[in-house]
Amino acid sequence: QVQLVESGGGLVQAGDSLSLACAASGRAVGTLTMGWFRQAPGKEREFVAACNWSGRNQLYADSVKGRFTISRDIATNTVTLRMSSLKPTDTAMYFCAASSLTISSMTSTQSPEYWGQGTQVTVSS
């Protein structure tokens, strides 16, 4: 079993930066593709970013490309999402996710086998 615990959410103003962290624990966690999804009120959960087991390969949703950066610390099994130039449209509950599938499959909400509880990000205008 894999456990994912997110931290770092909060209330910020448009244009600000914020980092989210996901601490992963459990069996074979170091081999999993890791990523972030988000869900705004009244909307479906959507893919944000993902990285492979080493962190060298990354994938981003078009809506965050150039503003968000995903990174992975293999030693601590922590995945970080660095968000900059935040917009009110980035307001959502952000979920860490892990999958045994490849990074190319991670854009689907059906791919992750493991999910964190989520952390709220609110961006005021």
N, C-alpha and C positions, 0 to 999 in steps of 0.2 A: 504494500500500500504506500501511496505517496501523499504527503501533506504539503500544502502550499499556503503560506501565510503572507498576506500583503500588508504593506505599511506605507505611509507617506502621503496619503491623501489630505485634502484640506480645501480651504477657501482662498482663492487668489484673485487678483485683478487681471483683466485682459492685458496681454503683453508680458505677463510675468512668466517665470519658470518654476517648475516643480518636478521633483523626482519621486518615483514610486519604486519600492523594492519588494521583491518576492523571495522569501526564504523557503527553499525546497528541502524536504527530508524524506527519507524512505529508500526502499530498495531500487537500485539501478537508476536513481534520479539523474546521475551524471550522463546517462546515455539518451535522455529524452529531449525532444524538441520542446522549447519553452516559448511562451508567447503571452501577449496581452490582448484582451478583448474589452469592449466597453458597451454599456447599455444605458441609454438615456430614457427618461420617463416616457412611456407610451411608444417606445421604439424597440425594434428588435436588437438583440445583441449583435455586435459587429466586430470584425477583426481589426486590430490596431497594428500590431507588430509581432515578429517572431524571430527567433534565432535557433541555429542548430546546436548540437551538443557542445561544440567548442566555442560557440559565439562568433565564429569567423563569418558565417553566412547569415545574412539578415534579410528580412522581408518586411515591407511597410505598406499600409493602406495609402492610397493616393492622398487622402485627406490629411495625413500627418507627415508625409514624406518631406524631408528638409527641416522639419520642426522637432520631431521626436527621434530619439536614439535609444536603441535597445542594446544592452551589453550584459555579459555573463561573467561571473567570477566562478571559475571551476573549483577553486579551493574551498570556497564557502557555500557552493551551490546556491548562489544568489543571482537573481536576474533583476536588472535595474532598467526602468524606463525613464529616460530623461526627457522632459517635455519643456519646450521653450515656445515663445511667441504664442502663448495660450489664447484661445478665443472662447467666447461664451458657448459656441457650438461644441466645444470639447467637454462641456459639463456632462458628467455621466458617472455611473458606478463602473470602476475599472476592475477587471478580474484577471488574475494570473491563471495560466493554463499550461498543462503539460500533455504531450502526446508521444506515443511511440512511432508515429508516422513521420514522414519526412517533412521538411519545412514547406515544401510546395503545397502540401495538403493542409497546412495549418490555417489557411484563410477561411476554412469552413468551421462553423460552430459545432459541427458534428465530429470534428477530428479529435479534440482533446478528450482524454480519458479521465483527467483530473482537473479540478477547478478549486480555486481559492474562494474565500467568502466575499471578497470584494472590498474595495476602498473607494470612498466617495471623493470625487474631484468636482469642485464648483468654481466656475470662472465668471466673475461679475464684470459687467461692461462699464 
